[in-house]
Structures are given as C-alpha cells and as structure tokens.
Amino acid sequence: MSNPKLLVMRGIHKRFPGVYALKDVHLELESGEVHAILGENGAGKSTLIKVLGGIYSIDQGEIYIDGERVFINNVHDAQANGISMIHQELVLVPYMTVAENIFLGREPLKGGFVDYGKMEQEAQELLDAYEMHIDACVQVRSLTIAQQQMVEIVKAISFHSKILVMDEPTSSLSDKEVAFLFDTIRTLKSSGVGIIYISHKMSELQQICDRVTVMRDGEYIGTRIVRETSNAELIAMMVGRELTSYYTRTYQEPGETVLEVKNLSDGGMVKDASFAVRKGEIVGFAGLVGAGRSEAMKCVFGLSPLTHGEILVDGKPAQIRHPDDAMRHGIALVPENRKEEALFAVQSVQYNLTIKVLESFIKGIFVNQALESEIAGRYIRMMSIKTPSFQQLTGNLSGGNQQKVVIGRWLATNPQILILDEPTRGVDVGAKSEIYIIMNELVKNGVSIVMISSELPEIINMSDRVYVMCEGRVTGCLERGQMTQEQIMRLATADSNSVKI
C-alpha cells in the first residue's frame, strides 16, 4: 500500500459577509514536492493558505496530514501539525537578534532564565546546516530583506515543520538572492519537506515547482504537472480565457520633449544622471537592485532634495522641492511600496481614489458627494477594480486590486507625466494585461510614462526607449530595436566611465 499524501485539503468552503471566498477547493501535497498555487488577485489563494495556517477556520471541508484527519482552528493547531508559513511581509522583530527571533516564545531556559548561549548555538547550527552565512547574534534590522527571509525559513525549520508555505517569496529579491533561495528550497525538498509556493511569476514555475494548482474566483480549476503544461494553458485557466496579446503596445512617433533631467544628484545614491522623456512615449528604467532608479524619480517628484542638477518641464526650468510642485507641473508618481508609501488601508476605496482631487468636489464646507462617487466609479471601471462597494476598506482588497487603486488615484489628477515604479509587482497576469492596456491607451492620448521595472520582458515589450542605471549613474540608453536582455544586463553592470551614451 502506497504512503498517504503529506497533505490533502478536500471540499474547502469559506464564507465572509457578502463574499464566498472559497467554494469546494481541493489541494494535495506530496513529501519533497514544491506545489505552486496560481490565480489572479482575489482568486482565493491567500484565503486558502490562511485556512491551512489556522488564521481562518473553514466552514466546510476536510484536511488530512499523513492520512490522518486534522482540525486546524488556530495558528497553534497549525504549528502542532507541522505547518509553517512565510508571509510576503516578514514578521520578524527588528531590534532582536537572529537567535532571539528564531526561538521567540520558546527560548531554552537554565535555572529559570533564558540560556542565551544554548539558544545562539542552536540557532547558528541551524543557519550553518543550510549554508546561510548569517551570524545568529546580530540584530535582524542589520540584515538584508533576503537574509531576513532566510531567517524566517530557519525559524520554520526549527519547529520541525514538514509543510512550508511561501507567499510571494521572491517579490523583493535580486536575481542572485533568488538563486540562493531556490538552492535552499531544493535542500528542503531533499529532506522531505513539502512546500506550497505562491507566486505571480510564471518563469519561476519551471525552475522550482513540480505541480501547480490553479484557482479562479474562489474555486478550484485544476492541477497540472509543470513539465507537462505551458504558460498559455495556465493563463487561460487563471483568467478563464486566452490572453492572445499579453503585452499591449501601439507604437507611434513621440512628440516634443516634456521632461528633461540634467546631471541630477541627490548627494547619495543618484550621481550625475541625465535623461529625457517625450510626449506620448513609455520610457523604461532598468538596472539591478540599488542602481538608483527609484531614488532618481523621487528627486523628480520632490520627495527627495537634489543637491545638483536641473529639471525642465516643457523646456522650462522647474523648481520641484515638494510633491505639490511636481503635481502643478503635471507629474504623478505611483511608488514601489504601495502599502507603506501610498495606501490608506483603513480608508475606503472611494477615499483612496479621490484623495488627490479633493478640490474637485469640496467647496468650502460643502461636499458634492455625487461628484465624489462619480470620480471613484470612473476609475473603478477604468482599472477593473474588484470591490463589493465603493466603501469597502482598501486594506481588505487583494494586492493587485490595491495596486489598481493607487494607479487610479494618480490618473484622477490627469497627469501629463506618469511615473510608475514597479507597476505590476505582485500583480497577477490578468491584472498585468489590463494595466498594460491602460498604459498603452494613456500614451496614445499623449501622456508620457516613465516605468521603472525589474522585469526585463516588461521593459523590452512595453518601452519605446530604456535607460539603464548602475550605481547611481545612467550607463546607456537603448532604442526599441536595440533592447535585449543581454544588452540591458551589460549596461546594468557597466562602469559608467567607460560607456558612451
């Protein structure tokens, strides 16, 4: 008789007021398997793993681990059954050491006091066993995001977890850090750990995953063996249709230069950067993590002071010391970190969409609520935001819909220059396609877009031109016919003193 599957979730149902979040969902996991869960934002992926992790209780269905039925009503039940979760937003305590974080709440004791020596030794042994070159005695706040993620993995392993859930684990990692993470996952697989892997990056499936389960609108659609399926089939399962044109661009002859930046420096990351943007084009910015792309755009938008350089809008010098100055010049910025820099999570969708255009519907003490709702409705429709009502708390939306809200907010200001910093990070393929369509329509109507992206296929397929940065400097500008991943990476690792622009 064959061994029972490590995990079986069968007929899972979960309801919230007014919402059927999960409806008859199935999931199976083998020991030593990496099983991906794919689906658009709002498909139910996060709800399903929160059920498994004990954050939500199920309304109906069964869960089996190693062939035995289990009841998971809270996080303690999940941990007792060998289940650990690594969330997209890490939950470590920054001012505590690595060892203290790993054994938080279950520190080894000696004579009634914490045995720090034993705790640090055991933590270091775990880190060394998985070849994570991290000192167990340093504070977590001194680590990179990638290193913090490794600490989360070790913490999960220390619970002797046999089921590990990873939610968007590579969203903030460089290519080198991703490669190290994948090596760690392969080590975990070889020791028999089963891994549930949630990601929007289709390219990662072939590299690390064995099987993939697709969800749509809270329902189970199907499971496929990764090596026996294609991205096109998976996308069709996710969105309920084939995306025949994933990247949407209609190229046209750009107009006059609307934004020119000369020798920009911020006294730190950005060093003597120059670039120009013309009317009705998408200008991509590529580079490795820490290249200075976001920092340069924060200077342009007035979020960071520039110590040297000049900004010209429509050929005229622009004094931009504050975002209000940038907005008066028709510039808008959608930041990379929507949760910390853009989103009012405890406010409604309507509030978030209209907060930058209050003067449109507020006159003195009078609020034109009908006009406010009309503005919100316009951008909910334009961005295809999935929300049960205008008054839904934005923090309760899926990540992709939150991103659409932030983009919609800035579109409401009617910008002439729209800066998008990682516009599709953490967004599913269906929502990505919709964002690309909107970007294409905007440039057709004369809006100029600056797009910072770490996804080279996105840069190549959506940009008219691409500037590449390395160590705070612009190392090259490639026209549409010149863009290749190899050329971009050459410039992204180049010595700017040896490259002619």
C-alpha positions as CSV (number, residue, x, y, z in Angstrom):
1,M,0.0,0.0,0.0
2,S,1.4,3.4,-1.0
3,N,2.2,6.0,1.6
4,P,-0.6,8.6,2.2
5,K,-0.1,12.1,0.8
6,L,1.5,14.6,3.1
7,L,-1.4,17.0,2.8
8,V,-5.0,16.7,1.4
9,M,-7.4,19.6,1.6
10,R,-10.8,18.5,0.3
11,G,-14.0,20.4,-0.4
12,I,-12.9,23.5,1.4
13,H,-15.5,26.3,1.8
14,K,-15.1,29.7,3.4
15,R,-17.6,32.5,3.6
16,F,-17.3,36.1,4.7
17,P,-20.2,38.5,5.0
18,G,-21.4,39.1,1.4
19,V,-18.5,37.1,-0.1
20,Y,-17.9,33.4,-0.9
21,A,-14.2,33.4,-0.6
22,L,-13.6,29.6,-1.1
23,K,-16.0,27.2,-2.7
24,D,-15.2,23.5,-2.9
25,V,-11.4,23.9,-3.2
26,H,-9.0,21.0,-3.4
27,L,-5.3,20.8,-2.8
28,E,-2.8,17.9,-2.4
29,L,0.9,18.0,-1.5
30,E,3.4,15.2,-1.5
31,S,6.5,15.0,0.7
32,G,9.5,16.6,-1.1
33,E,7.3,18.4,-3.5
34,V,7.1,22.1,-4.4
35,H,3.4,22.7,-5.3
36,A,2.5,26.1,-6.7
37,I,-0.8,27.8,-6.4
38,L,-1.7,30.2,-9.2
39,G,-4.6,32.6,-9.6
40,E,-5.5,36.2,-10.2
41,N,-5.7,38.6,-7.3
42,G,-8.9,37.7,-5.5
43,A,-8.8,34.1,-6.7
44,G,-8.7,32.8,-3.1
45,K,-5.0,31.8,-2.8
46,S,-4.3,33.8,0.4
47,T,-7.6,32.7,2.0
48,L,-6.7,29.1,1.3
49,I,-3.3,29.3,2.9
50,K,-4.7,31.2,5.9
51,V,-7.1,28.4,6.4
52,L,-4.2,26.0,6.4
53,G,-2.2,28.2,8.7
54,G,-5.0,28.5,11.3
55,I,-5.7,32.2,10.7
56,Y,-9.2,31.4,9.3
57,S,-11.3,28.4,10.3
58,I,-13.2,26.5,7.5
59,D,-17.0,26.5,7.2
60,Q,-17.0,23.1,5.4
61,G,-14.4,20.6,4.2
62,E,-11.7,18.2,5.4
63,I,-7.9,18.4,6.0
64,Y,-5.7,15.4,6.2
65,I,-2.0,15.2,7.1
66,D,-0.2,11.9,6.5
67,G,-3.6,10.3,6.1
68,E,-5.0,11.5,9.4
69,R,-7.8,14.0,9.6
70,V,-6.8,17.1,11.5
71,F,-8.8,20.1,12.7
72,I,-7.0,23.4,12.5
73,N,-8.7,26.2,14.4
74,N,-5.8,28.5,15.2
75,V,-2.1,29.1,14.5
76,H,-1.1,26.8,17.4
77,D,-3.0,23.9,15.8
78,A,-1.2,24.5,12.5
79,Q,2.2,24.6,14.1
80,A,1.4,21.4,16.1
81,N,0.6,19.7,12.8
82,G,4.0,20.7,11.3
83,I,2.7,23.7,9.2
84,S,4.7,26.9,9.0
85,M,4.0,30.0,6.9
86,I,6.4,32.6,5.5
87,H,4.3,35.6,4.6
88,Q,5.1,38.1,1.9
89,E,5.5,40.8,4.6
90,L,8.1,39.4,7.0
91,V,7.1,39.4,10.7
92,L,10.5,39.4,12.4
93,V,11.3,41.7,15.4
94,P,14.0,44.1,14.0
95,Y,15.6,45.0,17.3
96,M,16.1,41.4,18.5
97,T,18.9,39.1,17.4
98,V,18.5,36.4,14.8
99,A,18.6,33.7,17.5
100,E,16.0,35.5,19.6
101,N,13.7,35.7,16.6
102,I,14.1,32.1,15.7
103,F,13.3,30.9,19.3
104,L,10.8,33.7,20.2
105,G,8.4,32.4,22.8
106,R,10.2,29.1,23.3
107,E,13.6,30.1,24.4
108,P,15.7,27.4,26.1
109,L,15.9,28.0,29.9
110,K,18.5,27.4,32.5
111,G,17.7,27.9,36.2
112,G,14.6,29.9,35.2
113,F,16.5,32.2,33.0
114,V,17.0,32.3,29.2
115,D,20.0,30.3,28.2
116,Y,21.4,32.7,25.6
117,G,24.5,30.6,25.0
118,K,22.5,27.5,24.1
119,M,19.9,29.5,22.1
120,E,22.6,31.2,20.0
121,Q,24.5,27.9,19.5
122,E,21.4,26.0,18.3
123,A,20.4,28.9,16.0
124,Q,23.9,29.1,14.5
125,E,23.9,25.3,13.9
126,L,20.6,25.6,12.0
127,L,21.9,28.5,9.9
128,D,25.1,26.7,9.1
129,A,23.3,23.5,8.2
130,Y,21.6,25.3,5.4
131,E,24.7,27.2,4.4
132,M,23.2,30.6,5.4
133,H,26.1,32.8,6.1
134,I,24.4,34.8,8.9
135,D,25.6,35.5,12.4
136,A,22.9,34.4,14.9
137,C,24.0,37.1,17.3
138,V,23.3,40.2,15.1
139,Q,20.1,42.2,15.2
140,V,17.6,41.4,12.4
141,R,17.4,45.1,11.4
142,S,21.0,44.9,10.1
143,L,20.2,42.1,7.6
144,T,19.0,42.5,4.0
145,I,15.5,41.5,3.1
146,A,16.8,38.3,1.5
147,Q,18.7,37.4,4.7
148,Q,15.6,38.2,6.8
149,Q,13.7,35.8,4.6
150,M,16.3,33.1,5.3
151,V,15.9,33.7,9.0
152,E,12.1,33.1,8.5
153,I,12.8,29.8,6.8
154,V,15.2,28.7,9.6
155,K,12.6,29.7,12.1
156,A,10.0,27.5,10.3
157,I,12.5,24.6,10.1
158,S,13.2,24.9,13.9
159,F,9.5,24.0,14.5
160,H,10.3,20.7,12.7
161,S,7.8,21.7,10.0
162,K,7.0,19.3,7.3
163,I,4.8,21.7,5.4
164,L,6.1,25.1,4.5
165,V,4.0,27.8,2.8
166,M,5.8,30.5,0.9
167,D,3.8,33.6,-0.2
168,E,5.5,35.6,-3.0
169,P,9.0,34.8,-1.6
170,T,10.9,36.4,-4.4
171,S,9.0,39.7,-4.7
172,S,11.8,41.8,-3.1
173,L,14.8,39.7,-4.1
174,S,17.6,40.3,-6.6
175,D,18.4,37.5,-9.2
176,K,21.4,36.4,-7.1
177,E,19.2,36.2,-4.0
178,V,16.5,34.3,-5.8
179,A,19.1,31.7,-6.9
180,F,20.2,31.3,-3.3
181,L,16.5,30.9,-2.2
182,F,15.9,28.2,-4.8
183,D,19.0,26.3,-3.7
184,T,17.6,26.4,-0.1
185,I,14.2,25.2,-1.4
186,R,15.9,22.3,-3.2
187,T,17.7,21.4,0.1
188,L,14.4,21.4,1.9
189,K,12.8,19.2,-0.8
190,S,15.6,16.6,-0.4
191,S,14.9,16.4,3.3
192,G,11.2,15.6,2.6
193,V,9.6,18.9,3.4
194,G,6.6,19.7,1.3
195,I,6.4,23.3,0.0
196,I,3.3,25.3,-1.1
197,Y,4.6,28.1,-3.3
198,I,2.5,31.1,-4.2
199,S,3.9,33.4,-6.9
200,H,2.7,35.6,-9.9
201,K,6.0,34.9,-11.7
202,M,5.3,32.3,-14.3
203,S,9.1,32.0,-15.1
204,E,9.6,30.5,-11.6
205,L,7.4,27.5,-12.1
206,Q,9.8,25.7,-14.5
207,Q,12.7,26.4,-12.2
208,I,11.4,25.2,-8.8
209,C,7.9,23.8,-8.9
210,D,6.7,20.2,-9.6
211,R,2.9,20.7,-9.8
212,V,0.7,23.7,-10.0
213,T,-3.0,24.1,-8.9
214,V,-5.0,27.0,-10.4
215,M,-7.8,28.8,-8.7
216,R,-10.3,31.3,-10.0
217,D,-12.9,33.3,-8.2
218,G,-12.5,31.2,-5.0
219,E,-12.9,27.9,-6.9
220,Y,-10.6,25.0,-7.8
221,I,-9.9,25.0,-11.6
222,G,-7.4,22.2,-11.9
223,T,-3.9,20.8,-11.2
224,R,-1.2,20.2,-13.7
225,I,2.3,18.8,-13.7
226,V,4.6,21.7,-14.5
227,R,6.7,20.0,-17.1
228,E,3.6,18.8,-19.0
229,T,1.9,22.1,-19.3
230,S,2.5,25.6,-20.8
231,N,2.2,29.1,-19.6
232,A,-0.5,29.7,-22.2
233,E,-2.6,26.9,-20.7
234,L,-2.1,28.1,-17.2
235,I,-3.0,31.7,-18.0
236,A,-6.2,30.5,-19.8
237,M,-7.1,28.5,-16.7
238,M,-6.4,31.5,-14.4
239,V,-8.4,34.2,-16.4
240,G,-11.0,31.9,-18.0
241,R,-9.8,32.9,-21.5
242,E,-6.7,33.0,-23.6
243,L,-4.6,36.2,-23.4
244,T,-3.6,36.4,-27.0
245,S,-1.9,39.7,-26.5
246,Y,-0.2,39.7,-23.1
247,Y,1.8,42.9,-23.7
248,T,-0.2,45.6,-25.5
249,R,1.7,48.4,-27.3
250,T,0.8,50.6,-30.2
251,Y,3.9,52.4,-31.2
252,Q,3.7,56.0,-32.5
253,E,6.1,58.8,-33.3
254,P,6.6,60.6,-29.9
255,G,6.2,64.4,-29.7
256,E,8.3,67.1,-28.2
257,T,10.4,66.6,-25.1
258,V,8.2,67.1,-22.0
259,L,10.7,66.2,-19.3
260,E,14.4,66.7,-19.3
261,V,16.7,66.0,-16.4
262,K,20.3,67.2,-16.5
263,N,23.2,66.0,-14.2
264,L,20.9,65.0,-11.3
265,S,22.5,64.2,-8.0
266,D,20.9,63.7,-4.6
267,G,24.1,63.6,-2.5
268,G,23.7,59.8,-2.0
269,M,22.5,57.2,-4.4
270,V,22.0,59.3,-7.6
271,K,25.1,60.6,-9.3
272,D,25.0,63.0,-12.3
273,A,22.1,61.3,-14.0
274,S,20.6,62.7,-17.2
275,F,17.6,61.6,-19.3
276,A,14.7,62.9,-21.3
277,V,11.1,61.9,-21.9
278,R,9.0,62.8,-24.9
279,K,5.2,63.3,-25.3
280,G,3.3,60.1,-25.8
281,E,6.0,57.5,-25.1
282,I,6.9,54.9,-22.4
283,V,10.5,55.3,-21.2
284,G,11.7,52.3,-19.3
285,F,14.3,52.4,-16.5
286,A,16.2,49.2,-15.9
287,G,19.0,48.3,-13.5
288,L,19.9,46.0,-10.6
289,V,18.6,46.5,-7.1
290,G,20.3,49.6,-5.6
291,A,21.0,51.2,-9.0
292,G,19.3,54.4,-8.0
293,R,16.3,54.3,-10.3
294,S,13.6,54.9,-7.6
295,E,15.8,57.5,-5.9
296,A,16.2,59.5,-9.1
297,M,12.4,59.6,-9.6
298,K,11.8,60.6,-6.0
299,C,14.0,63.7,-6.8
300,V,12.0,64.4,-9.9
301,F,8.8,64.2,-7.9
302,G,10.0,66.3,-5.0
303,L,10.2,63.6,-2.4
304,S,14.0,63.9,-2.1
305,P,16.1,67.0,-2.4
306,L,18.5,67.3,-5.3
307,T,22.0,68.6,-4.5
308,H,22.9,69.2,-8.1
309,G,21.3,69.2,-11.5
310,E,18.3,70.7,-13.3
311,I,14.8,69.6,-14.2
312,L,13.0,71.0,-17.2
313,V,9.3,70.6,-17.9
314,D,8.2,71.5,-21.4
315,G,11.6,73.1,-22.0
316,K,11.3,75.4,-19.0
317,P,13.2,75.1,-15.7
318,A,11.0,73.6,-12.9
319,Q,11.7,74.2,-9.2
320,I,10.4,71.0,-7.6
321,R,11.0,70.9,-3.9
322,H,7.8,69.1,-2.9
323,P,5.3,66.7,-4.5
324,D,2.8,69.6,-4.7
325,D,5.3,71.4,-7.0
326,A,5.5,68.2,-9.2
327,M,1.8,67.9,-9.4
328,R,1.4,71.5,-10.5
329,H,3.8,70.6,-13.4
330,G,1.5,67.6,-14.3
331,I,3.8,64.9,-12.8
332,A,2.4,62.0,-10.8
333,L,4.3,59.1,-9.1
334,V,3.0,55.6,-8.2
335,P,5.6,54.4,-5.7
336,E,7.1,50.9,-5.5
337,N,5.9,50.2,-1.9
338,R,2.2,50.7,-2.1
339,K,1.5,49.6,1.5
340,E,3.9,52.0,3.2
341,E,4.1,54.9,0.7
342,A,0.7,55.1,-1.0
343,L,-2.2,53.2,0.5
344,F,-4.7,54.3,3.2
345,A,-5.5,50.7,4.1
346,V,-8.2,51.6,6.8
347,Q,-10.0,54.0,4.4
348,S,-12.5,53.2,1.7
349,V,-11.7,52.5,-2.0
350,Q,-13.6,55.8,-2.8
351,Y,-11.4,57.8,-0.3
352,N,-8.2,56.3,-1.8
353,L,-9.2,57.1,-5.3
354,T,-10.3,60.7,-4.7
355,I,-7.9,61.9,-2.0
356,K,-5.7,63.8,-4.5
357,V,-8.6,65.6,-6.2
358,L,-10.5,66.9,-3.2
359,E,-10.8,70.4,-4.7
360,S,-12.9,68.9,-7.5
361,F,-15.9,68.1,-5.2
362,I,-15.2,70.1,-1.9
363,K,-16.1,73.8,-2.0
364,G,-15.7,75.4,1.4
365,I,-17.6,73.3,3.9
366,F,-19.8,71.7,1.2
367,V,-19.0,68.2,-0.2
368,N,-20.5,67.2,-3.5
369,Q,-20.9,63.5,-2.7
370,A,-22.5,62.6,-6.0
371,L,-19.4,64.0,-7.9
372,E,-17.0,62.2,-5.5
373,S,-18.8,58.9,-6.2
374,E,-18.8,59.7,-9.9
375,I,-15.0,60.2,-9.9
376,A,-14.4,57.0,-7.8
377,G,-16.7,55.0,-10.1
378,R,-14.9,56.2,-13.2
379,Y,-11.6,54.8,-12.1
380,I,-13.0,51.7,-10.6
381,R,-14.4,50.9,-14.0
382,M,-11.2,52.1,-15.9
383,M,-8.9,50.0,-13.7
384,S,-11.3,47.0,-13.4
385,I,-11.0,47.1,-9.6
386,K,-12.8,44.2,-8.0
387,T,-14.6,45.5,-4.9
388,P,-18.0,44.8,-3.4
389,S,-18.7,48.5,-2.9
390,F,-17.1,52.0,-3.1
391,Q,-17.0,51.9,0.7
392,Q,-15.0,48.7,1.0
393,L,-11.8,49.2,3.1
394,T,-8.9,49.2,0.7
395,G,-6.8,47.0,3.0
396,N,-9.4,44.2,2.5
397,L,-8.8,44.1,-1.2
398,S,-6.3,41.7,-2.9
399,G,-2.8,43.1,-3.6
400,G,-3.5,43.5,-7.3
401,N,-6.6,45.5,-6.7
402,Q,-4.8,47.7,-4.2
403,Q,-2.3,48.5,-6.8
404,K,-5.0,49.4,-9.3
405,V,-6.5,51.7,-6.7
406,V,-3.1,53.5,-6.3
407,I,-2.7,53.9,-10.1
408,G,-6.3,55.1,-10.4
409,R,-5.8,57.7,-7.7
410,W,-3.0,59.3,-9.7
411,L,-4.8,59.0,-13.0
412,A,-7.6,61.1,-11.4
413,T,-5.1,64.0,-11.2
414,N,-5.0,64.0,-15.1
415,P,-1.2,63.8,-15.2
416,Q,0.9,64.6,-18.3
417,I,3.9,62.7,-17.0
418,L,3.1,59.5,-15.1
419,I,6.0,57.8,-13.2
420,L,5.2,54.1,-12.5
421,D,7.7,52.4,-10.1
422,E,7.3,48.6,-10.4
423,P,3.7,48.9,-11.6
424,T,3.0,45.2,-11.8
425,R,4.9,43.8,-8.9
426,G,2.7,41.3,-7.0
427,V,0.0,41.6,-9.7
428,D,-1.4,38.5,-11.5
429,V,-1.2,38.0,-15.3
430,G,-4.8,39.1,-15.9
431,A,-4.3,42.4,-14.0
432,K,-0.9,42.9,-15.6
433,S,-2.5,42.7,-19.1
434,E,-5.2,45.2,-18.0
435,I,-2.5,47.6,-16.7
436,Y,-0.6,47.3,-20.0
437,I,-3.7,48.1,-22.0
438,I,-4.3,51.2,-19.8
439,M,-0.7,52.3,-20.2
440,N,-1.0,51.9,-24.0
441,E,-4.2,54.0,-24.1
442,L,-2.6,56.7,-22.0
443,V,0.4,57.2,-24.3
444,K,-1.9,57.1,-27.4
445,N,-3.7,60.0,-25.8
446,G,-0.4,61.9,-25.3
447,V,0.5,61.0,-21.7
448,S,4.2,60.3,-21.1
449,I,5.1,57.4,-18.9
450,V,8.3,56.6,-17.0
451,M,8.3,53.0,-16.0
452,I,10.8,51.5,-13.5
453,S,10.7,47.7,-13.7
454,S,12.9,44.8,-12.6
455,E,11.2,42.5,-15.1
456,L,13.2,42.7,-18.3
457,P,10.5,41.2,-20.5
458,E,8.2,44.0,-19.3
459,I,10.8,46.7,-20.0
460,I,11.5,45.3,-23.5
461,N,7.9,44.8,-24.6
462,M,6.4,48.0,-23.2
463,S,9.1,50.7,-23.7
464,D,9.9,53.0,-26.6
465,R,13.3,53.5,-25.1
466,V,15.1,52.3,-22.0
467,Y,17.6,54.0,-19.8
468,V,19.9,51.7,-17.8
469,M,21.4,52.7,-14.5
470,C,24.3,51.2,-12.5
471,E,25.5,52.5,-9.1
472,G,23.5,55.7,-9.4
473,R,24.6,56.6,-12.9
474,V,22.9,56.3,-16.3
475,T,25.2,53.9,-18.2
476,G,23.2,53.8,-21.5
477,C,20.0,54.4,-23.5
478,L,18.7,51.7,-25.8
479,E,16.2,52.3,-28.6
480,R,13.4,49.8,-29.2
481,G,15.3,47.9,-31.9
482,Q,18.4,47.6,-29.6
483,M,16.8,46.3,-26.5
484,T,17.8,42.7,-25.5
485,Q,18.2,41.2,-22.1
486,E,21.9,40.8,-22.7
487,Q,22.4,44.4,-23.7
488,I,20.5,45.7,-20.7
489,M,22.4,43.5,-18.3
490,R,25.7,44.6,-19.8
491,L,24.8,48.2,-19.1
492,A,23.4,47.3,-15.7
493,T,26.8,46.0,-14.6
494,A,28.9,48.5,-16.5
495,D,31.4,51.1,-15.4
496,S,29.7,54.3,-16.4
497,N,33.1,56.0,-17.1
498,S,33.7,53.5,-20.0
499,V,30.2,53.7,-21.6
500,K,29.3,56.3,-24.2
501,I,25.6,57.4,-24.0
